[in-house]
């Protein structure tokens, strides 16, 4: 298998577990474009469209599942009381919404063996 070279100059070979590198957006686009046989601009357009769909679904309260990969869903956090660690004073923490990704069993199995 051909090694992947990241923008940082780090190289990773196939399933090599001894090297952990963070992929930048440019690295991801290069890898996707190379695998799909398209330009980086086309790869970016498709990835942006996918995440746009995920964001729209989450705003509507729906989850997006990709069989064998996982599920993107919305996570609502209730308002709560917290404590300032420096002063010990109680503070109000506002309600918030975030995204959550849950890996599918198939993906976990591929990652572990």
Secondary structure, DSSP 8 states (H G I E B T S, - for coil): ---EE-TTS-EE-TT-SS------HHHHHHHHHHHHTS-HHHHHHHHHHHHHHHHHHHHTT--EEETTTEEEEEEEE--EEEE-TTT--EEEE--EEEEEEEE-HHHHHHHT-
